[in-house]
């Protein structure tokens, strides 16, 4: 994954994060989108509504950066595939 130094991360607009209020999980490239999906459940102190909104931002970023997402909802993350 490409690393963001503190200055570059601070320069990102809120809309470039899955969780903009918390500035968690940047979404500016495919590597960060995949990482945001992998770490989604590690974000603490957010409501289900905030998770729903974050998931929509992740799906939009995934489409933009050519990342395939198999889950339709964040609630499917970590569950065995049927």
C-alpha angles and dihedrals in degrees: 000000000000111000124228116214117220094260093052092045092050090051093057115103117242090252090067092068129079088220103032099177090055093034088229128151109015115219105196097120142018094264092054092047091055090047092050089055093047093049098037095111092049093069107103134203098026127124126238088252090056089048090051090052092045091051090054090052091048092051091049091049091046091054091047093050098038097250116152114225117191098186118085093200136023086241088072094059113117094010120123115260114248 
